[in-house]
Amino acid sequence: MSDERPRTIRTDIPHPARIWNYWMGGNDYYEVDRIAGDAGSAVYPGIGTLATETRRFLARAVRYLAAEKGIRQFLDIGTGLPTVQNTHEVAQRVAPESRIVYVDNDPVVLAHARALLAGTTDEGVTTYIDTDYRHPEIVVADARHILNLTEPVAVMFMGVLGHARSAAEMRRIVHTVLEATAAGSYLVLWDGTDDDDAYVRLCAESADIGGEPYMPRPQSEIRALFDGLEPVAPGFTSVARWQPGEPITAGPSIPAYGGAARKP
């Protein structure tokens, strides 16, 4: 997600987005990515569970907002490679007229965009914008061409803010985008936490396979991103235990925390 990263696609070296796709049970990876993914699983055996549980969280949150709260616009920032239960598939299954904007500037992700766009409905809109999420003012400006920001929007950050340089930068990114949205918009967010030493070690080693540094953060720093918003029950928790409108449920213990909250 760095502006300085080469924009060419290499298939002879592992790529973080393809490795994540492998961990999540997708099909868009090469043998070199599988080898790197298996090496990562040896460091933190729970990474496959974390990947699949965070995707299930995304699906639960999107389905809830579309079906129960009438949200018809979704801004998915730092989307990664398409796999199962993508934002537009979940939202448009509930409301075919939903408009979804994906934001990423990874050339591997963008090369797969056409596969993602092929699944959209005739009534709705699904599109990509090629922008670095660390420039939220540009994200907002580009999104205005597709979304009506005077109407509620679900703003989504699915595990990408650990790439920010600091907690202050995380807050700036989230707040800049939310400030541009209407009352009644929602923030849906999860990120990795520093609760598990093996997961922290895996994240520290990610740069060795060509990925950008990813910093798991204390739960308190991620929770603070929801300050001033109205939480959707059960509030801030491990996303594997998050069911909208329900008490915290039983689920696997993973160092991925977040939730959903409404802008008043």
N, C-alpha and C positions, 0 to 999 in steps of 0.2 A: 504493500500500500504506500510505499515511499515514492516520491516523485523521481528519485534518483535511480530506481531499480530499472534494469534493462527491460525493454518492452518486447523482446523476442521470446518465443516459446521453445523450451528445450524439453525433449522427451528422453534424453540420455542421462539426466540427473533428476533426483526426486524433487517434487514441488509440493509445498505445504498444502495448497488447496486440494490437490489430487490425493495426498496422504489422508487428509481429513475425510474426503469422499470415500476412501477405502475403509477408514475406521467406522464410517456411518453406514456401511453396507451398500454403497453405490457401485457403479461400474466404470466410472471415468477416471481410470488410473492405469499406470503401466507397471511392469514387473519391478522396475526400480523403485516405484512408489510403494509397492507392496513390501518389498524388502525393508525399506526405511520405516514403514508403518509397523511392521513386526518388531523391528528394533526398538521403536518407541513403546510398543506394548510390553516389551521386556522390562523397560524402565518403570513404566506405570501401567500395570495390567488392567486397570479400570478405564483406560482411555476409550475403548470401544463402547462401553456402557455410557460414559459421559457423552460421547458423540451422539449416540442414538437417543438418550434421554433428553438432551437439549433440543433435538429436532422434534421430539414428541411435545415438549413444552411449547415450542413455536406453534405447532398445529393446534394444541388446546387453546392457546391464547388467541390466535387468529380466528378460529371457529367461534369462540365465545364472543369476540368483539363484533364479528359479522352477524352472528345469529341472534345474540342477546342485546347488543348495544347499537345495532344498526350502522356500524362503521362500514363505509364503502370506499375508503381511500387508505392505502397502506404504503408507507415509505420505508423500505427494508434496506438499511444502510450497512454495507459490508457483507453482501449476501453469500459469497462463496459459490462453489459449483452446484449446479442443480442436481437434486437427487429426489427422494420420495417426499411427499407432503410439502412441496414448496408453497410459499405464501400465496401465490396467485391461484394455485390449485385448490387450496383449502378455502380461501375467501370466495372464489368464483363458484365453488360447489354450493355454497350457501346462497350467494347473491351474484348471479352471472354478470351483473353490471359493474362490479367492483373494479376499481382502477388501482393498479399496483405499479410502483416504481422501484426498481432495484438499483442500488448504487454500489459500484465497485470500480477499481481501476487496475485490477490484476488482468494481464493479457490472457492468461489461461481461462479465467472466469469469463471474460468477454467473448472469447472464441466459442464458448459453449452457450452463449446467450440465445442463439437462434433455436437451440433445442428447447430452451425454456419458453421462448415466445411462441413456439408452435402449439403449445398446449393451452393457449388463452381462449376465452370464449369470444363469440362474435359481438356480444353486447358490451363486454368490458374492454379494458385496456391493460396490457402488460408490456412494460418497456424497461430498458436499461439506460442508465446514464453513466458515462465513464468519468468518474470524479473521485478524488481522494477524500475520504470522509474526514480527514483532518483539516479540510477547508470547508467547514460547515456553511459559510456564507455562500460558497459556490453551489453546494448541495441544494440549499434553499432556492437559489436563483434558478437552477436547472429544473428543480421539481415544480416550480411555479408554472412552467410551460405545459405541465400535464395534469397536475393536481390543483384543485381549488382550495387554497389555504385559508379561505374564509369559512370553510366548512370543516368539521372534525376530521382528523387524520390519525391513524395509528403509526407512530414513529417507532421503528424497531432497530435495536442494536443487539445482534445475536452473537455474543462472544467475541467482539472485535475491539472493544475498548482497552483490552490489555496491551494492545499495540501502541496506545498513547504513551507519550513520554513521561507523564506524571498524572497524579490525581487531579491536579488543577486543569490540565489539558482535557481530561475526561469530562470534567464539569463544564468547561467552556464549550466543548463540542455538543454535548447533550442540551445544554441550556440555549445555545444559539439556535438550534433547530426547533426546539420547543417554543421559544419565544415567537417564532414566525407562524405558529399554528393557532387555530381558533380554540376558544374555550370548548370543552367537551372532547378534545383530542386525548389520545392515550400514549403513554410511554410503555413499551414492552422491551424488557432488557434482561439479559443475563451476562455474567462474565465469570471467569475463573477466579477462585479464591485460593489463599495460601494455606489452607487447612491441612493439606496432604503433602508431606515432604517428597514423595515420589512424583506427584504431579508437578510440583515446583521444579524438581530436577529435570523432568521431561521438557518443561517450558524453557528452562535455561539452556538446554541442548538444541533447541529448535534452530538456532542460527547456524549450527553446524551442517544442516541439510539445506541451507539456502533460504531459510525463513527469516522473517523479521523477528527481533526480540519480542517476546510476549511475557508480560509481567503479571502473574496472579497477584491479587491485592487483598488486603484485609476486607472482611465482610462490611465493616463500617464504611469504607470508602465507596463501595458499590451501593450500599443502602442510601448513602447521602445523595446519590443521583436522583432519588425520588423525593427529596425534600420539597415541600410546598405542593405536592400532588396528593390526590385522594386515592389511597391504595385499594385495589381490587382484592377482596378476601381470597386466599388467606394471608395476603401481604407478602413481605420479603422473606424468602425461604429458599432452601435447596430446590431447584426447579424440578427435580424428579419427584418432589413431594407437593408440587403446586397443582391444585385443581381449582379452576375459577369458581368463586362463590362458595367454596367448601372449606372446612377446617383443614389444617395441614394433614396430609395423608401419609400412610406408610410408603416407603420407597427406598431404592438403593441410596447409599450414602455417597454422594459425589461432590467434589469441590467446585460446583457451579451454582451460583446463587443469583436470584433476581426476582422478577415478578412483573406486574402490570399496575398502572396507576393512571387516574384521570386528571387532566388539567382543568381546574375549576374555572 
